[in-house]
Amino acid sequence: MMDRRNIDALNPEAHPLRHLTEAQFAALGGSAVAYIKPVYGELLSHMISEAEFNSDELYQLVMSADGTPLMVADTADAVTEWLGDQNLGLATLH
């Protein structure tokens, strides 16, 4: 079955975002878009060396679209409260 999505896929010029470099793609969201990613303290210890994390504990990491860590919390409620004071759009991860 052919529909509009399939027809557009045949034309590479129809999707200019597919030709962005990694840096250009990251800059699209800049500091206006963020996502929340649950991560264990062990990984956070490698990412953020200035702080100590319990390696077996699950934390909520808020990152900007360009991959910059914005904040770490131990609960989703803390993230929700922090986001309420920020001017950020949230992207969902698939």
C-alpha positions in Angstrom: 0.0 0.0 0.0 1.4 3.4 -1.0 0.5 6.4 1.0 1.9 9.9 1.3 4.6 8.8 3.8 5.9 6.2 1.3 5.8 8.6 -1.6 7.8 11.2 0.4 10.3 8.6 1.4 11.2 8.1 -2.3 12.2 11.7 -2.6 15.3 12.5 -0.5 14.8 16.2 -1.0 11.4 16.0 0.8 13.2 15.5 4.1 16.0 18.1 4.6 16.4 17.1 8.3 17.8 13.7 7.2 20.9 15.5 5.9 21.8 17.3 9.1 25.1 16.6 10.7 25.1 15.4 14.3 26.0 18.9 15.6 23.2 20.5 13.5 20.6 18.0 14.8 21.6 18.6 18.4 21.4 22.3 17.9 17.8 22.1 16.7 16.6 21.8 20.3 19.3 23.9 21.8 18.5 24.8 25.3 14.8 24.7 24.7 14.2 21.0 24.5 15.1 18.4 27.2 14.5 14.8 27.9 14.4 12.7 31.0 16.4 9.5 31.1 16.5 7.0 34.1 20.1 6.0 34.7 21.9 4.2 37.5 24.4 5.9 39.7 27.3 3.9 38.2 26.8 5.5 34.8 26.3 9.0 36.3 29.6 8.7 38.2 31.3 8.4 34.8 29.3 11.3 33.3 29.5 13.7 36.2 32.7 13.3 38.2 32.1 16.3 40.5 29.4 14.4 42.4 29.0 11.1 44.2 26.2 8.7 43.3 25.1 5.4 44.8 26.0 3.0 42.0 22.9 0.7 42.5 20.4 3.6 42.8 18.3 4.7 39.9 18.3 8.4 39.2 16.4 10.7 36.9 18.7 12.6 34.5 17.4 15.6 32.6 19.5 16.4 29.5 19.2 19.1 26.9 18.8 18.2 23.3 22.5 18.6 22.7 23.3 16.0 25.4 24.3 18.4 28.2 23.2 17.2 31.6 20.9 19.8 33.2 19.9 18.2 36.5 19.9 14.9 38.3 17.2 13.9 40.9 16.5 10.7 42.8 12.7 10.9 42.1 10.5 11.8 39.2 8.6 14.2 41.5 11.7 16.2 42.0 12.2 16.4 38.2 8.6 17.5 37.7 9.0 20.2 40.3 12.2 21.5 38.8 10.8 21.5 35.3 7.9 23.6 36.5 10.3 26.4 37.0 12.1 26.0 33.7 11.2 27.1 30.2 11.8 23.8 28.5 9.9 21.5 26.2 10.1 17.8 26.9 10.8 15.3 24.2 9.9 11.7 24.7 12.5 9.0 24.0 11.5 6.1 21.8 
